[in-house]
Structure formats: structure tokens, C-alpha cells
């Protein structure tokens, strides 16, 4: 299998456009079309259809999509393992959802590299479903999640708690004020989303829905509004009275978990990394 064919397939699937895929891959449009035709000849089915000037995946194309992603990621991991085997003695791939990278994991990478000399890191940002699939396939070593999957092969270890405060750009006293300012919904995982309705006496339609706290914070500071944000992130802004805690809305808390595959050959090597994440969470997430 030519990996270039899979890369082209994934780019067309992402852009839904042969021309844009060609630009992104620095190819001609005819070269992209030829590669897709080659891949269709290999698998023996059509992968795309055209409907109203739109490129759509066929059912077979939809089924190929996760396999293509895993094949390419696995091949890249293999190249990395082979290429650094003589120089690095610890190789870890860590994944997380965008909101956890945004508020917790990103700042820990330099510290992790310092704590583990010779560490080789690979990172992945994906929705939880994709991260779980990557763990089970062996493409990912550790996933950091709010809502760990209940899968027998995967081991879950709690590493910390993130406190969420409901803050606004103005000092408000009632739900009507929040609706006037504009509510910013930050996706803090399934459990938070299910409890979300209980935080307010009446439903408030968000003016912005995002999975990243820094996007929400920037919007809040420049445009105004109200959002649930991590205490450690917004405490300095509260002290400077650039933001205000909305007192009549309860604070929320989200547990953070490290998840890894019990059946992995290297699972013993993951334990020190999980312990490091737990120690750092106690400092990073505290106000």
C-alpha cells in the first residue's frame, strides 16, 4: 500500500474538494484524481461520489476513513520508533481533548521533557472517541480525559481535579444580566454537559460554543459575556477586576484521568509519567 494514496484520500475527505486537496498537498488536481482512482482500484470500491457540486464519501469511504487514519498514524509511529531507537530510551505518545491541552497538558510538555531525560514525545489532539480507538489500536500510549471510557482493556488513573468558576465581564446579579451579556458555552465533557441545565433557572442560548478555554476567555475579555472557566486560569483576572465571579451560580468541578492500555508491552513505563502528571496537576490546577 502506497501511503501517499491514503494521505490523498484523507485530504479529499477533509476538504470535500479535489482542488483544495491538491493545493494542500502541493499537487495538481489531476494527480489527486489519479491517486484516488488508484486507491479505488486497490480496494475495489468507489470511495467518493459527487452530489450538487459537492464531494461526499460513499459508505465504503466512510468505513475506510478510520482505518486510513490508523494506518498512517501507525506507520508514522513506526518510523519514529526506528529513527530514535539508538538515541532515546523512553518514547511516549500522549493524547487529550482540545480543552485539556488548552488548560493543562500544553504547559507540562517542557516540564515533562526535563523530568525524563531522553524522553521522546508524540502528541495527539482528538475527540474522546478517537483517542479511545487510538489507545485500543496501540497508536496512543496515554490519553488524558475528563470522561474515561469503560473498556476492560484500559486502565484508568485519577490525576487531578479542575475547578470551574462561572465568571462574567461585568458584575451581574441575575440570569437576565447573563443573557444580556451573552453566554459562552465551553465544552467541559459529557458529565458537565449533562449537568449544565441544573446551573441555571432557565435555559440560556450561547452566543459562542467552543471546546477551548482560551478562545472563550479572549472572546469574553474583548467582546463581553459569561462562561465557566478554570479557577487557576482566571484568578489573576478576578483580582484585577477584569472579570467577576457570578455568585448565584455554583462552581463546578471536573475530575481528570489518565487512561492507558493494560495490554501494552510498555505499560510499566507509563506509570512514572502518570505519577508526574498527578504531581503537576496538584500544582497547575490549584488556585
Backbone as CSV, one residue per row, in Angstrom:
resi,resn,N_x,N_y,N_z,CA_x,CA_y,CA_z,C_x,C_y,C_z
1,UNK,0.837,-1.197,0.000,0.000,0.000,0.000,0.875,1.250,0.000
2,UNK,0.633,2.153,-0.932,1.341,3.424,-1.012,0.681,4.397,-0.025
3,UNK,1.444,4.840,0.972,0.862,5.732,1.979,0.428,7.072,1.377
4,UNK,1.020,7.466,0.257,0.607,8.712,-0.393,-0.856,8.640,-0.846
5,UNK,-1.292,7.434,-1.208,-2.692,7.274,-1.617,-3.625,7.521,-0.429
6,UNK,-3.240,7.011,0.739,-4.060,7.212,1.926,-4.065,8.668,2.350
7,UNK,-2.904,9.331,2.274,-2.849,10.759,2.635,-3.750,11.576,1.716
8,UNK,-3.739,11.249,0.445,-4.582,11.970,-0.513,-6.054,11.715,-0.218
9,UNK,-6.389,10.463,0.070,-7.764,10.117,0.422,-8.236,10.912,1.641
10,UNK,-7.410,10.986,2.687,-7.792,11.715,3.903,-7.934,13.208,3.637
11,UNK,-7.089,13.762,2.773,-7.171,15.196,2.486,-8.436,15.519,1.700
12,UNK,-8.789,14.678,0.742,-10.035,14.897,-0.005,-11.236,14.722,0.916
13,UNK,-11.168,13.721,1.805,-12.267,13.510,2.757,-12.430,14.714,3.677
14,UNK,-11.311,15.353,4.048,-11.367,16.503,4.947,-11.877,17.750,4.235
15,UNK,-11.382,18.009,3.028,-11.736,19.247,2.328,-13.013,19.125,1.514
16,UNK,-13.395,17.876,1.173,-14.545,17.628,0.292,-14.393,18.376,-1.040
17,UNK,-13.137,18.493,-1.480,-12.881,19.260,-2.704,-11.536,18.818,-3.292
18,UNK,-11.535,18.367,-4.551,-10.298,17.898,-5.166,-9.307,19.041,-5.368
19,UNK,-9.816,20.213,-5.718,-8.932,21.351,-5.956,-8.234,21.807,-4.695
20,UNK,-8.998,21.947,-3.594,-8.391,22.377,-2.336,-7.437,21.316,-1.797
21,UNK,-7.805,20.042,-1.961,-6.912,18.968,-1.541,-5.592,19.037,-2.318
22,UNK,-5.684,19.331,-3.606,-4.475,19.445,-4.429,-3.588,20.585,-3.942
23,UNK,-4.189,21.716,-3.615,-3.417,22.854,-3.099,-2.731,22.502,-1.785
24,UNK,-3.451,21.840,-0.893,-2.883,21.491,0.409,-1.753,20.473,0.301
25,UNK,-1.838,19.610,-0.722,-0.823,18.565,-0.905,0.264,18.968,-1.898
26,UNK,0.158,20.197,-2.445,1.114,20.708,-3.439,1.170,19.775,-4.662
27,UNK,-0.014,19.394,-5.121,-0.153,18.546,-6.299,-1.086,19.220,-7.287
28,UNK,-1.138,18.678,-8.496,-2.143,19.121,-9.448,-3.447,18.392,-9.150
29,UNK,-4.543,18.969,-9.608,-5.833,18.322,-9.364,-5.918,16.983,-10.071
30,UNK,-5.312,16.884,-11.239,-5.330,15.612,-11.974,-4.538,14.543,-11.219
31,UNK,-3.457,14.944,-10.523,-2.678,13.984,-9.740,-3.499,13.464,-8.566
32,UNK,-4.264,14.347,-7.940,-5.130,13.922,-6.837,-6.185,12.956,-7.343
33,UNK,-6.822,13.280,-8.451,-7.842,12.397,-9.032,-7.252,11.036,-9.381
34,UNK,-6.031,11.047,-9.916,-5.379,9.794,-10.298,-5.085,8.934,-9.071
35,UNK,-4.636,9.583,-7.985,-4.351,8.823,-6.766,-5.620,8.203,-6.169
36,UNK,-6.701,8.970,-6.180,-7.965,8.430,-5.667,-8.418,7.251,-6.519
37,UNK,-8.247,7.367,-7.846,-8.608,6.250,-8.738,-7.734,5.027,-8.445
38,UNK,-6.445,5.247,-8.193,-5.562,4.140,-7.836,-6.026,3.453,-6.556
39,UNK,-6.372,4.253,-5.550,-6.814,3.679,-4.283,-8.123,2.916,-4.456
40,UNK,-9.032,3.454,-5.251,-10.294,2.759,-5.515,-10.051,1.443,-6.233
41,UNK,-9.050,1.405,-7.114,-8.702,0.148,-7.793,-8.140,-0.864,-6.802
42,UNK,-7.369,-0.375,-5.818,-6.779,-1.277,-4.824,-7.860,-1.896,-3.946
43,UNK,-8.782,-1.061,-3.437,-9.805,-1.571,-2.506,-11.011,-2.157,-3.243
44,UNK,-11.158,-1.832,-4.523,-12.204,-2.429,-5.334,-13.579,-1.813,-5.185
45,UNK,-13.655,-0.605,-4.628,-14.946,0.074,-4.465,-14.768,1.563,-4.712
46,UNK,-15.871,2.247,-4.974,-15.865,3.708,-5.082,-15.790,4.313,-3.685
47,UNK,-14.988,5.354,-3.533,-14.811,5.986,-2.236,-15.499,7.342,-2.131
48,UNK,-15.742,7.994,-3.279,-16.380,9.308,-3.282,-17.470,9.361,-4.343
49,UNK,-18.471,10.196,-4.078,-19.494,10.491,-5.068,-19.640,12.007,-5.175
50,UNK,-20.140,12.475,-6.290,-20.407,13.905,-6.476,-21.906,14.145,-6.417
51,UNK,-22.331,15.068,-5.552,-23.738,15.444,-5.447,-23.841,16.959,-5.358
52,UNK,-24.471,17.566,-6.364,-24.663,19.026,-6.381,-23.335,19.767,-6.159
53,UNK,-22.359,19.394,-6.941,-21.033,20.021,-6.887,-20.328,19.821,-5.550
54,UNK,-20.750,18.797,-4.804,-20.133,18.507,-3.510,-19.569,17.093,-3.540
55,UNK,-18.366,16.929,-2.985,-17.733,15.622,-2.920,-18.126,14.961,-1.606
56,UNK,-18.712,13.783,-1.667,-19.154,13.069,-0.475,-18.512,11.690,-0.422
57,UNK,-18.248,11.221,0.786,-17.764,9.860,0.968,-18.897,8.869,0.736
58,UNK,-18.603,7.772,0.050,-19.554,6.675,-0.055,-19.555,5.914,1.276
59,UNK,-20.512,5.027,1.511,-20.457,4.205,2.731,-19.138,3.455,2.871
60,UNK,-18.592,2.983,1.767,-17.289,2.305,1.818,-16.188,3.284,2.197
61,UNK,-16.271,4.513,1.674,-15.291,5.533,2.038,-15.343,5.870,3.505
62,UNK,-16.569,5.949,4.061,-16.725,6.213,5.493,-16.078,5.107,6.317
63,UNK,-16.235,3.851,5.888,-15.641,2.745,6.633,-14.121,2.734,6.510
64,UNK,-13.611,3.206,5.372,-12.158,3.234,5.192,-11.497,4.325,6.026
65,UNK,-12.226,5.383,6.324,-11.648,6.568,6.964,-10.869,6.255,8.249
66,UNK,-11.471,5.593,9.258,-10.693,5.323,10.486,-9.506,4.397,10.251
67,UNK,-9.654,3.454,9.306,-8.538,2.552,9.003,-7.378,3.324,8.375
68,UNK,-7.697,4.242,7.481,-6.647,5.047,6.848,-5.915,5.894,7.888
69,UNK,-6.672,6.494,8.813,-6.058,7.303,9.873,-5.137,6.455,10.733
70,UNK,-5.589,5.256,11.112,-4.780,4.382,11.960,-3.548,3.858,11.223
71,UNK,-3.715,3.524,9.940,-2.574,3.037,9.164,-1.480,4.089,9.053
72,UNK,-1.878,5.320,8.737,-0.886,6.395,8.604,-0.244,6.733,9.943
73,UNK,-1.065,6.824,10.988,-0.510,7.138,12.306,0.409,6.019,12.786
74,UNK,0.022,4.769,12.528,0.865,3.644,12.921,2.179,3.618,12.164
75,UNK,2.124,3.945,10.879,3.345,3.987,10.073,4.263,5.102,10.552
76,UNK,3.687,6.268,10.872,4.495,7.380,11.380,5.130,7.018,12.715
77,UNK,4.367,6.354,13.578,4.915,5.934,14.870,6.045,4.931,14.684
78,UNK,5.878,4.027,13.715,6.935,3.054,13.438,8.210,3.737,12.971
79,UNK,8.077,4.711,12.079,9.255,5.450,11.608,9.951,6.166,12.761
80,UNK,9.146,6.753,13.662,9.723,7.448,14.808,10.442,6.478,15.734
81,UNK,9.828,5.318,15.994,10.441,4.329,16.872,11.772,3.852,16.311
82,UNK,11.796,3.569,15.026,13.018,3.087,14.392,14.074,4.187,14.358
83,UNK,13.650,5.399,14.042,14.586,6.502,13.863,15.257,6.964,15.139
84,UNK,14.586,6.799,16.289,15.157,7.315,17.532,15.574,6.208,18.494
85,UNK,15.520,4.963,18.041,15.784,3.844,18.948,17.163,3.909,19.587
86,UNK,18.153,4.402,18.852,19.517,4.436,19.386,19.746,5.612,20.322
87,UNK,18.927,6.656,20.207,19.186,7.863,20.994,18.250,8.018,22.192
88,UNK,17.032,7.521,22.095,16.025,7.774,23.126,15.647,6.460,23.818
89,UNK,15.537,6.498,25.123,15.196,5.273,25.824,13.750,5.244,26.299
90,UNK,13.021,6.351,26.193,11.614,6.381,26.587,10.812,7.131,25.545
91,UNK,9.864,6.431,24.934,9.053,7.029,23.883,7.583,6.917,24.293
92,UNK,6.938,8.043,24.409,5.555,8.090,24.891,4.713,8.939,23.944
93,UNK,3.552,8.431,23.582,2.579,9.227,22.830,1.429,9.568,23.768
94,UNK,1.135,10.862,23.866,0.099,11.353,24.789,-0.984,12.080,24.001
95,UNK,-2.220,11.747,24.281,-3.342,12.400,23.616,-4.288,13.025,24.617
96,UNK,-5.029,13.997,24.163,-6.027,14.635,25.006,-7.021,15.396,24.150
97,UNK,-8.139,15.748,24.744,-9.110,16.588,24.050,-8.577,18.019,24.020
98,UNK,-9.139,18.840,23.142,-8.598,20.185,22.945,-8.663,21.024,24.213
99,UNK,-9.733,20.872,25.012,-9.849,21.697,26.220,-8.820,21.316,27.280
100,UNK,-8.395,20.048,27.316,-7.375,19.645,28.269,-5.977,20.060,27.825
101,UNK,-5.714,20.040,26.532,-4.440,20.582,26.050,-4.374,22.076,26.346
102,UNK,-5.476,22.724,26.131,-5.556,24.178,26.277,-5.282,24.636,27.706
103,UNK,-5.769,23.889,28.686,-5.723,24.351,30.071,-4.712,23.620,30.949
104,UNK,-4.219,22.473,30.508,-3.419,21.641,31.398,-2.191,21.039,30.739
105,UNK,-2.382,20.285,29.670,-1.290,19.475,29.133,-0.203,20.282,28.432
106,UNK,-0.593,21.300,27.693,0.374,22.040,26.878,1.534,22.583,27.708
107,UNK,1.226,23.144,28.861,2.266,23.746,29.693,3.169,22.709,30.339
108,UNK,2.735,21.442,30.357,3.514,20.406,31.024,4.568,19.761,30.133
109,UNK,4.471,19.938,28.822,5.406,19.249,27.924,6.863,19.599,28.210
110,UNK,7.225,20.901,28.337,8.634,21.205,28.660,9.057,20.631,30.010
111,UNK,8.158,20.664,30.996,8.476,20.114,32.310,8.668,18.599,32.238
112,UNK,7.861,17.946,31.423,7.965,16.506,31.262,9.296,16.124,30.607
113,UNK,9.681,16.896,29.601,10.951,16.642,28.938,12.118,16.817,29.917
114,UNK,12.012,17.793,30.830,13.052,17.996,31.826,13.074,16.912,32.883
115,UNK,11.894,16.385,33.234,11.801,15.367,34.282,12.259,13.998,33.806
116,UNK,12.169,13.752,32.487,12.544,12.452,31.933,13.600,12.650,30.843
117,UNK,14.870,12.692,31.208,15.938,12.869,30.210,15.883,11.774,29.152
118,UNK,16.031,12.155,27.906,15.964,11.192,26.820,14.556,10.848,26.388
119,UNK,13.574,11.576,26.910,12.181,11.297,26.555,11.883,11.731,25.129
120,UNK,11.178,10.881,24.401,10.684,11.224,23.066,9.161,11.290,23.143
121,UNK,8.586,12.442,22.819,7.144,12.673,22.962,6.460,12.791,21.612
122,UNK,5.264,12.232,21.533,4.380,12.468,20.387,3.021,12.829,20.953
123,UNK,2.405,13.881,20.428,1.135,14.361,20.974,0.012,14.208,19.951
124,UNK,-1.199,14.134,20.490,-2.386,13.992,19.636,-3.546,14.738,20.277
125,UNK,-4.249,15.523,19.485,-5.450,16.228,19.931,-6.631,15.694,19.138
126,UNK,-7.591,15.103,19.847,-8.732,14.497,19.170,-9.917,14.403,20.121
127,UNK,-11.118,14.191,19.599,-12.249,13.896,20.470,-12.011,12.588,21.223
128,UNK,-12.737,12.396,22.319,-12.518,11.228,23.158,-12.688,9.915,22.397
129,UNK,-13.667,9.831,21.524,-13.891,8.582,20.792,-12.670,8.186,19.981
130,UNK,-12.037,9.170,19.318,-10.848,8.892,18.525,-9.676,8.498,19.421
131,UNK,-9.548,9.133,20.578,-8.459,8.813,21.491,-8.609,7.394,22.040
132,UNK,-9.840,7.002,22.359,-10.081,5.644,22.842,-9.719,4.624,21.789
133,UNK,-10.103,4.892,20.557,-9.776,3.990,19.461,-8.257,3.895,19.267
134,UNK,-7.562,5.027,19.442,-6.102,5.039,19.305,-5.437,4.230,20.420
135,UNK,-5.976,4.299,21.647,-5.446,3.504,22.749,-5.592,2.012,22.466
136,UNK,-6.766,1.627,22.008,-7.036,0.210,21.765,-6.226,-0.341,20.603
137,UNK,-5.932,0.504,19.627,-5.150,0.052,18.472,-3.651,0.074,18.737
138,UNK,-3.227,0.676,19.866,-1.809,0.757,20.184,-1.118,1.973,19.612
139,UNK,-1.874,2.839,18.954,-1.283,4.038,18.368,-0.964,5.080,19.425
140,UNK,-1.661,5.022,20.547,-1.522,6.011,21.615,-1.197,5.284,22.909
141,UNK,-0.275,5.858,23.698,0.108,5.252,24.968,-0.768,5.728,26.119
142,UNK,-0.952,7.043,26.227,-1.725,7.624,27.330,-2.713,8.644,26.779
143,UNK,-3.942,8.586,27.248,-4.933,9.618,26.934,-5.338,10.293,28.240
144,UNK,-5.407,11.617,28.222,-5.838,12.389,29.389,-7.245,12.898,29.093
145,UNK,-8.207,12.498,29.940,-9.620,12.702,29.628,-10.418,13.138,30.855
146,UNK,-11.533,13.796,30.599,-12.498,14.088,31.663,-13.410,12.890,31.917
147,UNK,-13.809,12.202,30.870,-14.777,11.111,30.973,-14.150,9.828,30.450
148,UNK,-13.450,9.064,31.311,-12.734,7.883,30.826,-13.684,6.818,30.303
149,UNK,-13.299,6.126,29.231,-14.167,5.074,28.684,-14.184,3.857,29.598
150,UNK,-15.306,3.188,29.654,-15.439,1.968,30.448,-15.156,0.768,29.549
151,UNK,-13.867,0.520,29.341,-13.406,-0.573,28.477,-12.455,-1.431,29.299
152,UNK,-12.667,-2.751,29.286,-11.925,-3.635,30.187,-10.421,-3.603,29.946
153,UNK,-9.985,-3.395,28.701,-8.557,-3.403,28.408,-7.836,-2.150,28.880
154,UNK,-8.599,-1.104,29.193,-7.985,0.176,29.526,-7.981,0.414,31.023
155,UNK,-6.849,0.861,31.528,-6.713,1.190,32.945,-6.867,2.695,33.126
156,UNK,-7.610,3.087,34.147,-7.876,4.500,34.422,-7.256,4.897,35.757
157,UNK,-6.545,6.016,35.763,-5.925,6.521,36.984,-6.289,7.993,37.166
158,UNK,-6.937,8.369,38.276,-7.260,9.784,38.504,-5.987,10.587,38.746
159,UNK,-5.894,11.754,38.110,-4.681,12.560,38.280,-4.956,13.958,38.828
160,UNK,-6.203,14.384,38.911,-6.445,15.717,39.456,-7.876,16.175,39.310
161,UNK,-8.151,17.347,39.862,-9.465,17.977,39.792,-9.306,19.383,39.225
162,UNK,-10.181,19.755,38.332,-10.197,21.102,37.777,-11.465,21.810,38.251
163,UNK,-11.288,22.910,38.988,-12.436,23.695,39.443,-12.821,24.697,38.365
164,UNK,-14.105,24.764,38.067,-14.632,25.685,37.069,-15.471,26.749,37.757
165,UNK,-15.154,28.002,37.491,-15.914,29.122,38.056,-16.706,29.798,36.945
166,UNK,-17.907,30.227,37.289,-18.720,30.953,36.315,-18.410,32.436,36.467
167,UNK,-17.799,33.010,35.449,-17.338,34.400,35.521,-17.929,35.204,34.370
168,UNK,-17.978,36.529,34.553,-18.536,37.415,33.528,-17.668,38.658,33.398
169,UNK,-17.877,39.352,32.316,-17.105,40.572,32.057,-17.639,41.762,32.851
170,UNK,-18.842,41.624,33.416,-19.426,42.665,34.263,-19.961,42.023,35.541
171,UNK,-20.107,42.811,36.564,-20.610,42.308,37.835,-22.134,42.183,37.743
172,UNK,-22.622,40.962,37.532,-24.051,40.738,37.303,-24.679,40.070,38.517
173,UNK,-26.002,40.138,38.587,-26.695,39.609,39.757,-27.831,38.660,39.424
174,UNK,-28.175,38.503,38.146,-29.286,37.617,37.799,-29.098,37.039,36.405
175,UNK,-29.921,36.017,36.106,-29.816,35.327,34.825,-30.100,36.255,33.648
176,UNK,-30.991,37.222,33.831,-31.309,38.154,32.747,-30.070,38.949,32.332
177,UNK,-29.242,39.303,33.327,-27.997,40.017,33.025,-27.055,39.155,32.193
178,UNK,-26.977,37.852,32.527,-26.107,36.937,31.793,-26.579,36.823,30.350
179,UNK,-27.876,36.713,30.161,-28.418,36.605,28.812,-28.134,37.867,28.012
180,UNK,-28.177,39.006,28.668,-27.887,40.282,28.004,-26.421,40.367,27.597
181,UNK,-25.521,39.934,28.480,-24.089,39.969,28.159,-23.734,38.979,27.058
182,UNK,-24.353,37.806,27.096,-24.052,36.743,26.141,-23.343,35.589,26.820
183,UNK,-23.955,34.410,26.767,-23.372,33.236,27.407,-22.423,32.521,26.447
184,UNK,-21.240,32.180,26.946,-20.228,31.463,26.160,-20.164,30.036,26.698
185,UNK,-20.553,29.090,25.890,-20.555,27.684,26.319,-19.210,27.048,25.992
186,UNK,-18.511,26.579,27.037,-17.248,25.860,26.867,-17.519,24.381,27.140
187,UNK,-17.119,23.525,26.223,-17.371,22.088,26.343,-16.387,21.469,27.333
188,UNK,-16.872,21.135,28.523,-16.036,20.519,29.552,-16.350,19.039,29.723
189,UNK,-16.818,18.399,28.683,-17.031,16.962,28.734,-18.473,16.571,28.978
190,UNK,-18.735,15.276,28.815,-20.097,14.756,28.842,-20.786,14.990,30.186
191,UNK,-20.100,14.665,31.287,-20.733,14.805,32.607,-21.114,16.250,32.880
192,UNK,-20.239,17.187,32.534,-20.548,18.605,32.730,-21.736,19.015,31.860
193,UNK,-21.737,18.567,30.622,-22.812,18.948,29.702,-24.169,18.440,30.186
194,UNK,-24.181,17.244,30.778,-25.440,16.687,31.283,-25.960,17.468,32.488
195,UNK,-25.042,17.991,33.299,-25.443,18.745,34.485,-25.666,20.219,34.195
196,UNK,-25.322,20.627,33.015,-25.290,22.055,32.685,-26.622,22.751,32.935
197,UNK,-27.702,22.084,32.568,-29.029,22.700,32.708,-29.372,23.005,34.162
198,UNK,-28.760,22.280,35.102,-29.071,22.480,36.517,-28.446,23.755,37.081
199,UNK,-27.499,24.323,36.353,-26.811,25.509,36.870,-27.669,26.774,36.748
200,UNK,-28.660,26.744,35.873,-29.459,27.935,35.616,-30.939,27.645,35.856
201,UNK,-31.665,28.672,36.277,-33.113,28.530,36.482,-33.842,28.368,35.158
202,UNK,-33.286,28.956,34.099,-33.894,28.844,32.767,-32.787,28.698,31.730
203,UNK,-33.136,28.081,30.603,-32.147,27.835,29.554,-31.678,29.151,28.935
204,UNK,-30.357,29.236,28.678,-29.777,30.419,28.043,-29.041,29.966,26.792
205,UNK,-29.419,30.491,25.648,-28.778,30.121,24.385,-27.395,30.770,24.303
206,UNK,-26.348,30.009,24.022,-24.999,30.587,23.964,-24.769,31.390,22.688
207,UNK,-23.988,32.461,22.827,-23.581,33.242,21.653,-22.317,32.653,21.040
208,UNK,-21.632,31.803,21.800,-20.422,31.134,21.304,-20.341,29.763,21.950
209,UNK,-20.039,28.762,21.144,-19.834,27.388,21.615,-18.423,26.995,21.211
210,UNK,-17.587,26.598,22.184,-16.201,26.275,21.872,-15.685,25.172,22.789
211,UNK,-14.672,24.471,22.325,-14.026,23.453,23.136,-12.714,23.926,23.722
212,UNK,-12.383,25.199,23.589,-11.110,25.713,24.075,-11.330,26.913,24.984
213,UNK,-10.769,26.830,26.180,-10.995,27.881,27.169,-10.345,29.195,26.770
214,UNK,-9.192,29.152,26.080,-8.532,30.400,25.706,-9.314,31.172,24.638
215,UNK,-10.020,30.453,23.785,-10.909,31.121,22.824,-12.042,31.808,23.579
216,UNK,-12.621,31.082,24.546,-13.706,31.656,25.349,-13.222,32.863,26.136
217,UNK,-12.031,32.766,26.723,-11.516,33.862,27.536,-11.242,35.102,26.686
218,UNK,-10.650,34.908,25.528,-10.367,36.042,24.645,-11.658,36.721,24.199
219,UNK,-12.655,35.922,23.856,-13.959,36.458,23.458,-14.594,37.225,24.608
220,UNK,-14.508,36.640,25.813,-15.104,37.255,26.993,-14.464,38.615,27.297
221,UNK,-13.140,38.694,27.205,-12.425,39.928,27.546,-12.597,41.024,26.496
222,UNK,-12.705,40.629,25.238,-12.782,41.630,24.175,-14.216,41.982,23.781
223,UNK,-15.121,41.026,23.910,-16.499,41.259,23.488,-17.461,41.343,24.656
224,UNK,-17.106,40.681,25.770,-18.003,40.603,26.915,-18.752,39.289,26.921
225,UNK,-19.270,38.924,28.069,-20.033,37.690,28.178,-19.800,37.019,29.514
226,UNK,-20.186,35.741,29.586,-20.034,34.946,30.801,-19.748,33.508,30.404
227,UNK,-18.904,32.813,31.194,-18.516,31.446,30.847,-17.983,30.723,32.070
228,UNK,-18.045,29.385,32.024,-17.365,28.552,33.008,-15.909,28.383,32.568
229,UNK,-14.974,28.825,33.427,-13.554,28.747,33.108,-12.782,28.236,34.327
230,UNK,-11.596,27.643,34.105,-10.816,27.089,35.215,-10.368,28.174,36.195
231,UNK,-10.472,27.866,37.485,-10.106,28.827,38.519,-8.665,29.300,38.368
232,UNK,-7.748,28.367,38.088,-6.337,28.736,38.004,-6.060,29.674,36.832
233,UNK,-6.909,29.625,35.812,-6.718,30.468,34.640,-7.208,31.895,34.879
234,UNK,-8.314,32.045,35.598,-8.947,33.368,35.681,-8.763,34.071,37.028
235,UNK,-8.113,33.406,38.004,-7.941,34.028,39.314,-7.217,35.377,39.230
236,UNK,-6.123,35.519,38.452,-5.479,36.841,38.359,-6.395,37.914,37.788
237,UNK,-7.266,37.536,36.853,-8.185,38.496,36.241,-9.279,38.914,37.224
238,UNK,-9.648,37.998,38.122,-10.605,38.354,39.170,-9.984,39.364,40.134
239,UNK,-8.722,39.135,40.473,-8.035,40.051,41.386,-7.899,41.445,40.791
240,UNK,-7.731,41.512,39.469,-7.602,42.800,38.784,-8.952,43.403,38.418
241,UNK,-10.034,42.687,38.751,-11.409,43.102,38.451,-11.642,43.304,36.959
242,UNK,-10.942,42.490,36.174,-11.237,42.427,34.750,-12.364,41.420,34.496
243,UNK,-12.527,40.479,35.442,-13.625,39.526,35.417,-14.255,39.478,36.807
244,UNK,-15.498,38.955,36.852,-16.230,38.878,38.114,-16.876,37.502,38.229
245,UNK,-16.797,36.922,39.417,-17.490,35.658,39.625,-18.984,35.910,39.793
246,UNK,-19.783,35.103,39.108,-21.237,35.204,39.237,-21.631,34.366,40.459
247,UNK,-21.949,35.034,41.550,-22.081,34.381,42.847,-23.247,33.408,42.932
248,UNK,-24.341,33.691,42.222,-25.520,32.846,42.402,-25.482,31.574,41.556
249,UNK,-24.390,31.362,40.804,-24.221,30.129,40.033,-23.128,29.302,40.713
250,UNK,-23.441,28.030,41.015,-22.495,27.184,41.730,-21.238,26.925,40.899
251,UNK,-20.123,26.781,41.612,-18.895,26.336,40.953,-19.041,24.857,40.578
252,UNK,-18.321,24.460,39.546,-18.340,23.067,39.105,-16.932,22.499,39.238
253,UNK,-16.828,21.194,39.232,-15.531,20.530,39.326,-15.495,19.364,38.352
254,UNK,-14.367,19.197,37.682,-14.202,18.101,36.740,-12.973,17.283,37.100
255,UNK,-13.149,15.991,37.262,-12.033,15.087,37.515,-11.294,14.816,36.206
256,UNK,-9.972,14.721,36.306,-9.134,14.438,35.144,-8.496,13.070,35.339
257,UNK,-8.490,12.255,34.276,-7.985,10.892,34.362,-6.931,10.634,33.287
258,UNK,-5.950,9.815,33.650,-5.018,9.273,32.662,-5.474,7.853,32.341
259,UNK,-5.538,7.533,31.062,-6.016,6.224,30.616,-4.948,5.593,29.726
260,UNK,-4.630,4.324,29.993,-3.685,3.621,29.120,-4.076,2.157,29.009
261,UNK,-3.483,1.486,28.045,-3.856,0.116,27.717,-3.122,-0.863,28.620
262,UNK,-3.876,-1.651,29.374,-3.282,-2.642,30.268,-2.468,-3.685,29.510
263,UNK,-2.843,-3.939,28.262,-2.193,-4.997,27.495,-0.976,-4.513,26.712
264,UNK,-0.649,-3.231,26.832,0.516,-2.707,26.125,1.802,-3.286,26.714
265,UNK,2.770,-3.573,25.840,4.047,-4.116,26.289,4.801,-3.131,27.180
266,UNK,4.569,-1.849,26.986,5.323,-0.822,27.699,4.536,-0.162,28.821
267,UNK,3.466,-0.816,29.309,2.610,-0.113,30.269,3.345,0.228,31.566
268,UNK,4.373,-0.517,31.942,5.134,-0.194,33.149,5.877,1.130,32.997
269,UNK,6.248,1.452,31.751,6.950,2.714,31.508,6.011,3.909,31.635
270,UNK,4.695,3.668,31.524,3.743,4.768,31.583,3.512,5.239,33.024
271,UNK,3.719,4.342,33.997,3.398,4.664,35.387,4.140,5.902,35.883
272,UNK,5.469,6.028,35.671,6.146,7.257,36.130,5.594,8.520,35.478
273,UNK,5.163,8.410,34.232,4.596,9.571,33.537,3.254,9.942,34.154
274,UNK,2.439,8.944,34.456,1.149,9.200,35.107,1.362,9.828,36.485
275,UNK,2.346,9.330,37.227,2.653,9.904,38.546,3.123,11.348,38.419
276,UNK,3.905,11.630,37.370,4.349,13.003,37.118,3.150,13.905,36.830
277,UNK,2.235,13.445,35.994,1.043,14.229,35.673,0.218,14.506,36.929
278,UNK,0.137,13.517,37.816,-0.621,13.690,39.052,0.017,14.754,39.942
279,UNK,1.348,14.714,40.066,2.036,15.717,40.887,1.876,17.116,40.307
280,UNK,2.020,17.224,38.982,1.926,18.519,38.353,0.500,19.053,38.383
281,UNK,-0.488,18.169,38.299,-1.887,18.611,38.354,-2.189,19.292,39.669
282,UNK,-1.604,18.770,40.759,-1.844,19.364,42.078,-1.353,20.804,42.131
283,UNK,-0.305,21.120,41.381,0.244,22.481,41.376,-0.387,23.344,40.287
284,UNK,-0.549,22.756,39.100,-1.041,23.528,37.957,-2.496,23.932,38.104
285,UNK,-3.314,23.047,38.647,-4.760,23.275,38.701,-5.206,23.961,39.978
286,UNK,-4.303,24.104,40.944,-4.678,24.770,42.190,-4.648,26.274,42.000
287,UNK,-5.515,26.966,42.723,-5.588,28.424,42.612,-4.496,29.059,43.457
